[in-house]
Amino acid sequence: MTVPDRPALYGLAGCCLFIFAVLFAGPALRGAEANHATPKPAIVIPVEPLGYGPPGELYLTMRYSQVSLDFVDAAHLLFTFQKKGLLRHTADELPDDDDQLIHAVVLELPEGKQTASADWRMHDRQRYLWPLGAEAFLVRQRDSLFVTDSSLALRPYGGFSGHLVGVQVSPGGELLVAETEEPDKQEITPDKQAGNTPHKVGTPSRPANGKPFLLQVFRFKDRVLIARSRVRRPTNLAMNSNGFVESLEGKPNQWTLSLTPLTEGASAASAPFAELSSACQPILTFISADTILAIRCTPSYEHLAAVLTLDGKMLWEHKWQSKRVWPMMEHSRDGSRFAEGILTGPGGAADPRTLGSNDISGQRVDVFDTASGKLLLSVPASPVYDAGQNFALSADGRRFVILHGGALEIYDLPADGK
């Protein structure tokens, strides 16, 4: 199913824009946890023997991707990190490259034994790894994509003729969103051999005035183009394995949430499922296959976090504190738990309006039960990574791992989150 130039997609830049410095909030529940004893990890794996070294403070606020943590399966972790050292000159270097060497290791739990390792040369400092589900991962090197698994061997998936500025993968790996900067290129679909000339889709086209980015949605398994749109700036979709959710304003401060399906055989019509009152446009994030986290504003611009299902049922809502900057979200594959990482300053939450490296004193990650909103765990992370990916949840939500204090700390979470 190919849906060219879907009108709904043209509104994505306004309704789904991912605002990195948004005044995102943290639940009021955090304060109640301050009196509790610090939990102890079930497993601790030192990272210095793996060759890991902490980043310098110079990189704070630059939002460089230099680390990632993921569960391969219940008994294995994938840990990747920037490897220090000089890089040799290569023939394929480009003038604007900002290379870094990423070292990847698969660790067997509970001992932390290495079962595989590899070095990947990246040509920039943007995000380079995404989980695909079923023990597979997507890796980006410049404008080409690869698939890997516990062997860490890179298998070509596809390349792009334009500069790849954004990648998204749906939670189960069914859908791939690729955004490219192609001011005068034809629209393309990823070629099976990375780096080769991509297959053309339709006729060559030039961007509408002021819309230099091409957003394309593919079915991952066979690279079939599902939908496309020109946008003014890189856009983040609130997306699950079936489609994307957007918020559209009807009456003033009244927003309708609707799901636009993008899977094979599904109706192309958007289906409204909930209405929210908000003085600002709600910020939407999927935290399970059928559950949305919506951040809305009261008339006094306090922030409220509401969790809704796709049938319009509100599971819970909390008042969230202000002055949150660059929230980092992860959720378990089954959607039962989600985690939020926040940066903190000397006096508490960092203020994004005056943010500098000296304003960031730490990072804290909270783990919540999706159905009840209960805070299950609150732990610090060190060193601070302002682009995230230094924590992860297992597929079933029963384990949580975080990089802290020179070690990977693995926590067992309660089975019942109520």
N, C-alpha and C positions, 0 to 999 in steps of 0.2 A: 504494500500500500504506500503510494507516494502522494503527499498532499502539498503541492507547490504553493508557495506564497500564502499560507493560511493567514487570514486576517487576525485571528487571535494571537498569532505569534508576533505580529508587528507591535503589539502592546507590551511585549515582555520587558523591554528596556525600562519602561516606566513602572511596571507592577512587580517585577521579580528581581530588580537590580540588587545585587549583593553589596551592601554598604559596609566596607571593611571597618570603618571607624564609627559604626553606628553606636549610639548610646544604649547598647544592649544591657540587659539587667541580670542580676543574680537573685534567686529566690530569697524571701525573707527567712526561710528555714535555715539559712546558713548561720545566722546569729544564734539560733537555738543549739547548734552543734558545738559551739565554742567551748562549752563546759564539759564536753565528753572527752574521755581519754583518747589519745591518738591511737588508732588501730595499728596492729602489727601485721606486716605482710607474711603470707604463708611461705613464699619462696623469695630469695634474694640472690641475684646473679650479678657479680661485679663486672663492670664493663671495661675497665682499663686493660685487663688481659686480652680483650678482643681487639685492642688497638684504638679504642675510642678516646678522644680528648675533647673537653668542653670548648665551645666557641668563645671567642673574645667578646667583651661587652661592646666593642665597636659596631657589631652587627645588630644590636638592639634597635628596634623601630624600623629596620630596613625590610623586615618581613621576608627574609631569605628562608627557603626550604633547605634544611641541612640534616634532617633526621626523619625517620619514620618508624613506627611500631605497629605490628599487626599480628594477630593470631592466624597461623596457617591452618591449624586444627587444634583440638583440645590439648594436645601434647607438644606442640611446636610453636615457636615465635619466629617472626621475621623482623630483624632489627637492621636498619640501614642508617649510616651516618657518614658525615664528611670525613675523609681521610686526609690528614695533613701531609704536606710535602710538595716538592716541585713537580710540575707537569711538563712532560716533554712536548716539543712542538710537533704538530701533526699536519698533514697535507690538506685536510678538510677544514681547517680553521677559518672562521669568518671574522671580519674586522670588529664586529660588536659582540663577539663571544665573551663570556665571563665564566670560564670553565671551573669545575670542581670535580674531584674524584670521590665517588660514593662507594663505600665498602658495605656489602650486604652479607649477613650471616643468618643462617637458620639454626635455632637453638632448641635442643630437646629438653623438655621439662621432666622431672624437677632439677636435674643436675646442671643444666645449662651446657650440655655437650654440643659442640658444633657438628652439624651433619652436612653442611654445605656452606660455601663462601664464594664471593665473586667481587670484582671491582668494575664499576660502571662509570664511564667518563660522561659527565653532563656538561652541556655547553652554556648553561645559565643557572640561576639560583631560584627558579620557580619550582612549583610542585612537580614531582617526577614519578610518584607511585600512587596507585589506587587499587583497593581490593575489588575483585570481580565476583567473589563468592566461589564456593566449591574448590577452595584451596588454590585459587589462581589470582594473578595480579597483573595490572596494566602498568607498563613502564614507558615514560616519554623521554626521548633524547632529541632535543631541538624540535623538529617538525615531524618526527616519525614516532610511531607507537609500536610497542612490543608486548608480548604476553610471556609471563614467566610463572613458575610454580616453585615447589620446594627444592628443585634442582638448581634454581637460579639461572638456568640457561635462558637467553633472550631469543624468542621466536618472533620474526617480523609479523606485524599485523597490518600496518598501513602507513602511508606517508601522505603529506599534503604539499601542494605547490605553494600555497601562501603560508605566512608566518602563523604558527599555531599559538594562540594567546590564551586559550582556555579549554579545559577538558572536564567533563563530568561523566560519571558512570552511575546508573541506577543501582539501588541496593543489591539486587540479585544479579547484576551484570547483563541484563537483557537489553538495555538501551545505552547508547553512547552519544554524548553531546560534544561536538567539536566546534570551536570558534576560531576562525582564521581571519587575519588581516589581509585582504585581497582587494586593493583599490581598483585594479583593472584586470582581475583574473576571472576565468570561467568557474562556475560552481563545480565542485568535485566531490568524489567519494573516495575513501581511502583505498589505495591500491594494495594488493596482496603482498607485493614486494616493496618494503619500505625504501623510500628514496627514488623509486621509479616514477614515471609520469602517471598521475592518477587517472582513473576512468572519468570521462566527462558525463555529466548528467544534464540533459536538456541542452539548451543553446547558451553560448557565452553571453554574459550579461555584465553591465557596469553598475556599480552601486548607485542607489538614489543619493541625492545630495545630502551630505552629512551623515551617511550610514556606511562607514568603511569596513565594518565587521560582518562576516557571514556566519550565522549560527545555523548549524545543521544537526539533525537528530537521525541517528542510524540504528537499525536493528543490529546488535553486536554480532550475533552468530554468523550472519551472511553479508554484513556491510550494506544492506539495503537502505536507501535513503527514505526516511519516513516523513520528514518535514524540514523546512528551512525558512530563514528570515534574515533580512538585513537589519542590523541594529547600530545605534550610534556609539555604544560603548560595550565592553565585555559584560555579559549578563549571566546571572546564576539562576537556574530554574529550581523551583521547589518540585522535585521530580521523584516518582517512585517507578516501579517496573512497568506500569501501565500507561503513564502519561505525566502531565504536569498540572499543578494547581496555581491559579492566579487570583488576585483580588481586584475587583472592579467597583468603583464608587458609583452609587446610585444617587440617593439623596445625600446632602452634606453630612459627612461623618458617619455614613452608613455604607458598609462594604459587603459585597456578595462574593463568597468563595465558590469557585467552580473548578471542576476537574475536566481537562481536555484529554481524552484517551489518544494514545499514539501507537497502540499495539495492533498487530495484524488481525483483521476481521472485526475490529471495534468500530463503533459509530464515531464519526469525526466531530459530532456536536459536543459542545461544552455542557456539562451537567452541574448546575448550581446545587450545593449541598448544605450551605450554612450562611448566616449573616452575622456580621460583627459591627458593633458601634465602636468607632475609634477616631480620635482627633488627628491621627497620622495614618498613613497607609500601613496596614499590618505587614509585619515581616514574617514570612512563612518558611518552615523547615519541616521536611518529613523526618520523623523519628521512628517510624515503623512503616510497614507496607500500607497500612490503612489509617495512620494516625499522624496528625499535623500539629506542630507547635506554632502558635500564632502569637506574636508580640504586638500588643495594641496599646494605645495611649488614651488616658483619660483627658477631659478638657483642661485639667491642670498639668498635663503632660507627665503624670506618673505612668510607669510602665506596668502592664499586666501581662502575664504569661498564661495563655490558655491552651490546653491540649484537647483537640477535637478529633473525632473519628470521621471518616468520609461519608457516614450517614447522618452527620450533623449533631451527634451527641457530644456534649462537653464532659470530659472525664474529670478535669480539675482546673482550677485557676489560682494563681498566686500573684501577689504584688511583688514586683521586683525592684531592687534598688537602682538608682541612677548612676551615671558616670561609669558605665561599663564600656570597655574598648576591645575591639577585635576578639569577639567571642569565638571559641573553637569547639565545634560539636562533633561528637562521635556517637554511634549507636550500635548495639549488638545486631547481628544479622537477623535474628528473630524478632527484633524490635521491642523486646521486653524491658530493656534498660537503655538509658542514654547518659552521656557524660558531657559536661561543659567545662572548658578551661578558660580562666580569666586571668588577666594581668593585674597585679596590685601595686600600689605605690606606698611610700612611707607612711601615709596617713590612711591607707585603705585602698579603695578602688582608684585606679589611675584615671586622670582627667584627659580625654582625647583632645580637648581644645588646646592644651599646652604641653602635649606629650613630648618628652625627650628621654634619652637613655637614662638620665639621672632620676627620672620620675618613676621608673619601674624598679621595684625592690623585690618582686617575687611573682610566682605563678601558682595558682591553686586550681585543683580539678575536683568537681563534685559529680557524683554518680547518683542518678535518680531511677526510681521505678516508674516506668512509663504509665502504667494503668492507674496508680494511686498518687503519683507525685512525691512519694516519700524519698527523703534524702538518705541514701544507703551508705555513702562514704564521702569523706572530704579530706583530701590529702594534698600536700605541697609537691611541686615539681621543681627540680633544679638540675642543671642550669635552666634559665628561662628561654623558651623558644617562642617568639612572638608570632610565628607562622604555624604553630601547633604540630600535630602528628607525633608528639612525644608521649602519647597514652593511647590505649585501645581497650576494647571490650571483646570477650570471646563470643563466638557465634550464638551461644545459648544465654549470654548475659550472666553467667555464673562466676566468671573471672574477669579481673581488671588488672592491667599492667601499666606502669608508669616509670619513666626515667627520673630517678631522684637520688641525689647524694652519691653519685658514682656507681649506681647499681640499677638493674631492672628489678622493680618490686612488684610481685604478683600477689594480689589479694583475692581471697575467696569471698564471694558475696552471698547473702542469704537467699535461699530458694524462694521464700515468700516475701514479697516486697510490700505487703499491705501493713 
